[in-house]
Amino acid sequence: QLRKVEEVYQYSIAAFLGRVDAAVLGVQSRRDDDGDASGGNNNKDDRDGGDATAQRKRTDGGSTSDGTGGQASDGAAAATDTALLQQQVRTLVTAVTDGVLEYVAAGVFSRHRLSLV
């Protein structure tokens, strides 16, 4: 019975982590499109012609490569954030699952012990 419970939880965890990965990858692809990791403000920046910092550099006479470099580094930061988020979520789910399995196991064994008495 405990093995069955564990199999169900493992399947549920795998499905949950798959959804988390898909959601995180969706965020990553939106960040890649915007070229900036700052989140919701990107849309306004994009309508202005790109990242606000890059646009300001171009307006001041800076080269386009300066702006591109800034966006590339933002993209790398977003990728690092994504990997960190995935790691944190996996750690949290594993900890919660271990706690639930210990609780279920304790309940199953205590009931079994009572039935033997």
Secondary structure as a PSIPRED ss2 file (coil, helix, strand):
# PSIPRED VFORMAT (PSIPRED V4.0)

   1 Q C   1.000  0.000  0.000
   2 L H   0.000  1.000  0.000
   3 R H   0.000  1.000  0.000
   4 K H   0.000  1.000  0.000
   5 V H   0.000  1.000  0.000
   6 E H   0.000  1.000  0.000
   7 E H   0.000  1.000  0.000
   8 V H   0.000  1.000  0.000
   9 Y H   0.000  1.000  0.000
  10 Q H   0.000  1.000  0.000
  11 Y H   0.000  1.000  0.000
  12 S H   0.000  1.000  0.000
  13 I H   0.000  1.000  0.000
  14 A H   0.000  1.000  0.000
  15 A H   0.000  1.000  0.000
  16 F H   0.000  1.000  0.000
  17 L H   0.000  1.000  0.000
  18 G H   0.000  1.000  0.000
  19 R H   0.000  1.000  0.000
  20 V H   0.000  1.000  0.000
  21 D H   0.000  1.000  0.000
  22 A H   0.000  1.000  0.000
  23 A H   0.000  1.000  0.000
  24 V H   0.000  1.000  0.000
  25 L H   0.000  1.000  0.000
  26 G H   0.000  1.000  0.000
  27 V H   0.000  1.000  0.000
  28 Q H   0.000  1.000  0.000
  29 S H   0.000  1.000  0.000
  30 R H   0.000  1.000  0.000
  31 R H   0.000  1.000  0.000
  32 D H   0.000  1.000  0.000
  33 D H   0.000  1.000  0.000
  34 D H   0.000  1.000  0.000
  35 G C   1.000  0.000  0.000
  36 D C   1.000  0.000  0.000
  37 A C   1.000  0.000  0.000
  38 S C   1.000  0.000  0.000
  39 G C   1.000  0.000  0.000
  40 G C   1.000  0.000  0.000
  41 N C   1.000  0.000  0.000
  42 N H   0.000  1.000  0.000
  43 N H   0.000  1.000  0.000
  44 K H   0.000  1.000  0.000
  45 D H   0.000  1.000  0.000
  46 D H   0.000  1.000  0.000
  47 R H   0.000  1.000  0.000
  48 D C   1.000  0.000  0.000
  49 G C   1.000  0.000  0.000
  50 G C   1.000  0.000  0.000
  51 D C   1.000  0.000  0.000
  52 A H   0.000  1.000  0.000
  53 T H   0.000  1.000  0.000
  54 A H   0.000  1.000  0.000
  55 Q H   0.000  1.000  0.000
  56 R H   0.000  1.000  0.000
  57 K H   0.000  1.000  0.000
  58 R H   0.000  1.000  0.000
  59 T H   0.000  1.000  0.000
  60 D C   1.000  0.000  0.000
  61 G C   1.000  0.000  0.000
  62 G C   1.000  0.000  0.000
  63 S C   1.000  0.000  0.000
  64 T H   0.000  1.000  0.000
  65 S H   0.000  1.000  0.000
  66 D H   0.000  1.000  0.000
  67 G H   0.000  1.000  0.000
  68 T H   0.000  1.000  0.000
  69 G H   0.000  1.000  0.000
  70 G H   0.000  1.000  0.000
  71 Q H   0.000  1.000  0.000
  72 A H   0.000  1.000  0.000
  73 S H   0.000  1.000  0.000
  74 D H   0.000  1.000  0.000
  75 G H   0.000  1.000  0.000
  76 A H   0.000  1.000  0.000
  77 A H   0.000  1.000  0.000
  78 A H   0.000  1.000  0.000
  79 A H   0.000  1.000  0.000
  80 T H   0.000  1.000  0.000
  81 D H   0.000  1.000  0.000
  82 T H   0.000  1.000  0.000
  83 A H   0.000  1.000  0.000
  84 L H   0.000  1.000  0.000
  85 L H   0.000  1.000  0.000
  86 Q H   0.000  1.000  0.000
  87 Q H   0.000  1.000  0.000
  88 Q H   0.000  1.000  0.000
  89 V H   0.000  1.000  0.000
  90 R H   0.000  1.000  0.000
  91 T H   0.000  1.000  0.000
  92 L H   0.000  1.000  0.000
  93 V H   0.000  1.000  0.000
  94 T H   0.000  1.000  0.000
  95 A H   0.000  1.000  0.000
  96 V H   0.000  1.000  0.000
  97 T H   0.000  1.000  0.000
  98 D H   0.000  1.000  0.000
  99 G H   0.000  1.000  0.000
 100 V H   0.000  1.000  0.000
 101 L H   0.000  1.000  0.000
 102 E H   0.000  1.000  0.000
 103 Y H   0.000  1.000  0.000
 104 V H   0.000  1.000  0.000
 105 A H   0.000  1.000  0.000
 106 A H   0.000  1.000  0.000
 107 G H   0.000  1.000  0.000
 108 V H   0.000  1.000  0.000
 109 F H   0.000  1.000  0.000
 110 S H   0.000  1.000  0.000
 111 R H   0.000  1.000  0.000
 112 H H   0.000  1.000  0.000
 113 R H   0.000  1.000  0.000
 114 L H   0.000  1.000  0.000
 115 S H   0.000  1.000  0.000
 116 L H   0.000  1.000  0.000
 117 V C   1.000  0.000  0.000
